[in-house]
Amino acid sequence: MKFPFENVALIGKHKSPEVAVHVLRLAEFLSARGLSVVVDELTAELLADNPYPSMALADMAAVTDLAIVMGGDGTMLNIARTFSPHHVPLIGVNQGRLGFLTDLTPENMLDSIEAMLEGRFVTEQRLLLSARVLRDEVEVFSGLAFNEVVVHRSNISSMVEFEVRIDGQYLYNQRADGLIVATPTGSTAYAMSAGGPILHPGLEVLELVPICPHTLSNRPIVVNSLSVLEILMHRTDDIRVRLDSHSNFDMQLNDKIVVTRHPDHACLLHPLGHSYYTTLREKLLWNQAL
């Protein structure tokens, strides 16, 4: 991470015109402090008379040293996969619903970001996943995931049958609606809805959570983040692998998915005083009286 920051990327939630006023307000704020501002080209389409240069996401990631994302967690997931390999830290301004990853608000963003530009911030490194699909030992698909890699059926007619191995050791055969491999970040997303544990984002672990398994004995399992996870498809009428709801691939019988920890991290910046437990309490409504 390069600090102090000089070149800032601004990205807004896709197809959300309401972010325009906040993006322009933040761009003016940053420019007045001598920072170079670049706006994502899709976000720029929402801005009337945009005076700032715009670029495609992939190009921005190579020339900026800070990215500020205005949207929900879904927007942040997409941006993290693009910017993290370039070691660009991310700040999130919540324009969505839950906001586990985007903890600033449009109301407090200027004061919070000003303090962060002066070095008053907390840095958090989050795990990323790498997924590869092998067909006859030839790679036919690959991608990154911030939250989870999910194997699931694409219709409601039949269950999925698959085999799971961890570091080459056989774990189980499973009949279920699917399987979630989640990072600690993803433990509060689909994995939590499927009955998986909530994991602190600082843990160096992954979790495997079956989706509606056809057995009473199967439970989620937490493994070392350095583990190599292999999922072999034994029955695939209509099966798909999905990465963070942003990319997917239709699979065939005997395809194998290999999931490993990606060598890069997603770097999130938070204001001083940020607490993961406070976020949990507020977002999961644990602060409400029974």
C-alpha positions as CSV (number, residue, x, y, z in Angstrom):
1,M,0.0,0.0,0.0
2,K,1.3,3.4,-1.0
3,F,0.8,6.2,1.5
4,P,0.3,9.2,1.4
5,F,-2.3,8.7,-1.3
6,E,-2.0,10.7,-4.5
7,N,-4.3,9.1,-7.1
8,V,-7.8,8.1,-6.1
9,A,-10.3,6.0,-8.0
10,L,-14.0,6.7,-7.4
11,I,-16.5,3.9,-8.2
12,G,-20.3,4.1,-7.8
13,K,-22.9,1.4,-7.6
14,H,-23.8,0.3,-11.2
15,K,-27.0,1.7,-12.6
16,S,-27.7,3.8,-9.4
17,P,-28.2,7.4,-10.5
18,E,-28.6,8.4,-6.8
19,V,-24.8,8.0,-6.2
20,A,-24.0,10.8,-8.7
21,V,-24.4,13.7,-6.2
22,H,-22.2,12.0,-3.6
23,V,-19.5,11.0,-6.2
24,L,-19.3,14.6,-7.4
25,R,-19.2,16.0,-3.8
26,L,-16.4,13.6,-2.9
27,A,-14.5,14.3,-6.1
28,E,-14.6,18.0,-5.5
29,F,-13.4,17.4,-1.9
30,L,-10.5,15.3,-3.0
31,S,-9.4,17.6,-5.8
32,A,-9.4,20.6,-3.5
33,R,-6.9,18.8,-1.4
34,G,-4.5,18.3,-4.3
35,L,-5.3,14.6,-5.1
36,S,-5.8,13.3,-8.6
37,V,-9.3,11.9,-9.1
38,V,-10.3,9.3,-11.7
39,V,-13.9,8.1,-12.1
40,D,-14.9,4.7,-13.2
41,E,-16.3,5.0,-16.8
42,L,-19.7,3.4,-15.9
43,T,-20.0,5.7,-12.9
44,A,-19.0,8.7,-15.1
45,E,-22.1,8.0,-17.3
46,L,-24.3,8.9,-14.3
47,L,-22.6,12.3,-13.8
48,A,-23.9,15.3,-15.7
49,D,-21.0,17.4,-17.2
50,N,-18.4,15.2,-15.5
51,P,-15.1,17.3,-15.3
52,Y,-13.0,14.4,-14.1
53,P,-11.1,11.8,-16.3
54,S,-12.7,8.4,-16.5
55,M,-11.2,5.0,-17.1
56,A,-12.2,1.3,-17.2
57,L,-11.9,-0.5,-13.9
58,A,-9.0,-2.7,-15.0
59,D,-7.0,0.3,-16.2
60,M,-7.8,2.4,-13.0
61,A,-6.5,-0.4,-10.8
62,A,-3.0,-0.1,-12.3
63,V,-2.6,3.7,-11.9
64,T,-4.3,4.5,-8.6
65,D,-3.2,4.0,-5.0
66,L,-6.6,4.3,-3.3
67,A,-10.1,3.3,-4.4
68,I,-13.3,4.7,-2.8
69,V,-16.4,2.6,-3.5
70,M,-19.9,4.0,-3.2
71,G,-22.5,1.2,-3.1
72,G,-23.3,-1.9,-1.1
73,D,-21.3,-5.0,-0.3
74,G,-22.0,-6.4,-3.8
75,T,-20.3,-3.5,-5.4
76,M,-17.3,-3.8,-3.0
77,L,-17.0,-7.5,-3.8
78,N,-16.6,-6.8,-7.5
79,I,-14.2,-4.0,-7.0
80,A,-12.0,-5.9,-4.6
81,R,-11.4,-8.7,-7.1
82,T,-10.2,-6.2,-9.6
83,F,-8.1,-3.9,-7.4
84,S,-6.6,-6.3,-4.9
85,P,-4.0,-7.9,-7.2
86,H,-2.7,-4.4,-7.7
87,H,-2.5,-3.9,-3.9
88,V,-4.8,-0.9,-3.9
89,P,-6.6,-0.4,-0.6
90,L,-10.4,0.1,-0.5
91,I,-12.7,2.5,1.4
92,G,-16.4,1.7,1.3
93,V,-19.3,4.2,1.5
94,N,-22.5,2.4,2.1
95,Q,-25.3,3.0,-0.5
96,G,-26.8,-0.5,0.0
97,R,-28.6,-2.4,2.7
98,L,-26.4,-4.3,5.1
99,G,-23.0,-2.8,4.6
100,F,-20.6,-5.2,6.3
101,L,-17.8,-4.1,4.0
102,T,-18.9,-0.5,3.3
103,D,-18.9,1.2,6.7
104,L,-18.9,4.9,6.0
105,T,-22.1,6.8,5.1
106,P,-22.7,9.7,2.7
107,E,-23.3,11.9,5.7
108,N,-20.0,11.2,7.5
109,M,-17.8,10.3,4.5
110,L,-16.0,13.7,4.1
111,D,-15.0,14.0,7.8
112,S,-14.0,10.3,7.9
113,I,-12.0,10.4,4.6
114,E,-10.2,13.6,5.6
115,A,-8.9,11.9,8.7
116,M,-8.0,8.8,6.7
117,L,-6.1,10.9,4.2
118,E,-4.0,12.2,7.1
119,G,-3.1,8.6,8.1
120,R,-5.7,8.1,10.8
121,F,-7.2,4.7,9.7
122,V,-7.3,1.0,10.5
123,T,-6.0,-1.4,7.9
124,E,-7.6,-4.8,7.5
125,Q,-6.3,-7.6,5.3
126,R,-9.0,-10.0,4.0
127,L,-8.6,-13.4,2.3
128,L,-9.4,-14.0,-1.3
129,L,-10.1,-17.4,-3.0
130,S,-8.9,-18.7,-6.2
131,A,-11.1,-21.3,-8.0
132,R,-10.2,-23.5,-11.0
133,V,-12.4,-25.9,-12.9
134,L,-10.5,-28.9,-14.4
135,R,-12.0,-31.1,-17.1
136,D,-9.8,-34.1,-17.9
137,E,-7.1,-32.2,-15.9
138,V,-7.3,-29.3,-18.3
139,E,-8.3,-25.9,-16.9
140,V,-11.5,-24.7,-18.5
141,F,-12.5,-21.9,-16.0
142,S,-10.8,-19.8,-13.3
143,G,-11.6,-16.8,-11.2
144,L,-11.3,-14.9,-7.9
145,A,-13.8,-14.8,-5.0
146,F,-13.9,-12.5,-2.0
147,N,-17.0,-14.0,-0.3
148,E,-17.4,-17.5,-1.5
149,V,-17.2,-20.2,-4.2
150,V,-20.5,-22.0,-4.5
151,V,-21.3,-25.2,-6.3
152,H,-25.1,-25.4,-6.8
153,R,-27.8,-26.9,-9.0
154,S,-29.3,-24.6,-11.5
155,N,-32.9,-26.0,-11.2
156,I,-35.1,-27.6,-8.6
157,S,-35.4,-31.1,-10.2
158,S,-32.5,-33.0,-8.5
159,M,-29.8,-32.8,-6.0
160,V,-26.1,-32.5,-6.6
161,E,-23.7,-35.4,-5.9
162,F,-20.1,-34.6,-5.3
163,E,-17.0,-35.8,-3.5
164,V,-14.8,-33.5,-1.3
165,R,-11.1,-33.9,-0.6
166,I,-8.9,-31.7,1.6
167,D,-5.2,-31.7,0.9
168,G,-5.6,-34.9,-1.0
169,Q,-7.4,-36.6,1.9
170,Y,-11.0,-37.9,1.3
171,L,-13.6,-36.1,3.4
172,Y,-17.0,-37.3,2.2
173,N,-19.4,-37.9,-0.6
174,Q,-22.4,-35.7,-0.5
175,R,-25.9,-35.4,-1.9
176,A,-27.2,-31.8,-1.4
177,D,-28.4,-28.7,-3.2
178,G,-24.8,-27.6,-3.2
179,L,-21.7,-26.6,-1.3
180,I,-20.3,-23.2,-0.2
181,V,-16.6,-22.6,0.4
182,A,-16.4,-19.3,2.2
183,T,-13.8,-16.9,3.5
184,P,-14.2,-15.3,6.9
185,T,-15.6,-12.3,5.0
186,G,-18.2,-14.5,3.3
187,S,-19.2,-16.1,6.6
188,T,-21.8,-13.4,7.1
189,A,-23.2,-13.8,3.6
190,Y,-24.6,-17.0,1.9
191,A,-22.8,-19.3,4.3
192,M,-24.5,-17.7,7.3
193,S,-27.9,-18.2,5.7
194,A,-27.1,-21.8,5.1
195,G,-26.3,-22.4,8.8
196,G,-22.5,-21.8,8.8
197,P,-20.6,-20.1,11.7
198,I,-19.7,-16.4,11.7
199,L,-15.9,-16.1,11.5
200,H,-13.9,-13.1,12.5
201,P,-12.3,-11.6,9.3
202,G,-8.8,-11.8,10.9
203,L,-8.9,-15.6,11.1
204,E,-6.7,-17.5,8.6
205,V,-9.4,-20.2,7.9
206,L,-12.0,-21.2,5.3
207,E,-15.4,-22.8,5.9
208,L,-17.3,-25.5,4.0
209,V,-21.0,-25.3,4.3
210,P,-23.4,-27.8,2.7
211,I,-26.6,-26.4,1.2
212,C,-29.6,-28.5,2.4
213,P,-27.6,-31.8,2.7
214,H,-29.6,-35.0,2.4
215,T,-28.3,-36.3,5.7
216,L,-28.7,-35.3,9.4
217,S,-25.1,-35.9,10.2
218,N,-23.4,-33.4,7.9
219,R,-22.3,-30.1,9.4
220,P,-20.2,-27.2,8.3
221,I,-16.4,-27.6,8.8
222,V,-13.7,-25.0,9.3
223,V,-10.3,-25.7,7.8
224,N,-6.9,-24.0,7.5
225,S,-6.8,-21.3,4.8
226,L,-3.7,-23.0,3.2
227,S,-5.7,-26.1,2.5
228,V,-6.3,-27.3,-1.1
229,L,-10.0,-28.1,-1.5
230,E,-11.1,-30.4,-4.3
231,I,-14.7,-30.9,-5.3
232,L,-15.4,-33.7,-7.8
233,M,-18.8,-33.8,-9.5
234,H,-20.4,-37.3,-9.6
235,R,-23.8,-36.3,-10.9
236,T,-24.4,-33.1,-12.9
237,D,-27.8,-32.8,-14.6
238,D,-27.6,-29.0,-14.3
239,I,-24.8,-27.8,-12.1
240,R,-22.9,-24.5,-11.9
241,V,-20.0,-23.0,-10.0
242,R,-20.5,-19.4,-8.9
243,L,-18.0,-16.8,-7.6
244,D,-19.5,-14.0,-5.5
245,S,-22.6,-13.9,-7.6
246,H,-20.5,-12.1,-10.3
247,S,-19.1,-14.9,-12.4
248,N,-20.3,-18.5,-13.0
249,F,-19.5,-21.5,-15.1
250,D,-21.7,-24.5,-16.1
251,M,-20.1,-27.8,-15.2
252,Q,-20.2,-31.3,-16.5
253,L,-19.9,-34.8,-15.1
254,N,-16.4,-35.5,-13.6
255,D,-15.4,-31.9,-13.6
256,K,-13.2,-31.0,-10.6
257,I,-13.2,-27.7,-8.8
258,V,-9.9,-26.8,-7.0
259,V,-10.3,-24.0,-4.4
260,T,-7.2,-22.4,-2.8
261,R,-6.3,-19.3,-1.0
262,H,-5.2,-16.6,-3.4
263,P,-1.7,-15.1,-2.7
264,D,-3.1,-11.5,-2.7
265,H,-5.3,-10.0,0.0
266,A,-8.1,-7.4,-0.2
267,C,-7.0,-4.4,1.9
268,L,-9.8,-2.5,3.5
269,L,-9.4,0.8,5.3
270,H,-11.6,1.8,8.2
271,P,-11.8,4.9,10.4
272,L,-10.1,4.8,13.8
273,G,-12.3,3.1,16.3
274,H,-13.8,0.7,13.8
275,S,-15.0,-2.5,15.5
276,Y,-16.1,-5.7,13.8
277,Y,-18.2,-6.6,16.7
278,T,-20.0,-3.3,16.6
279,T,-20.7,-3.9,12.9
280,L,-22.1,-7.4,13.7
281,R,-24.3,-6.0,16.5
282,E,-25.7,-3.3,14.3
283,K,-26.1,-5.2,11.0
284,L,-27.6,-8.3,12.6
285,L,-29.8,-6.3,15.0
286,W,-28.3,-7.7,18.1
287,N,-28.6,-4.3,19.7
288,Q,-32.4,-4.5,19.7
289,A,-34.2,-5.4,22.9
290,L,-36.0,-8.7,23.0
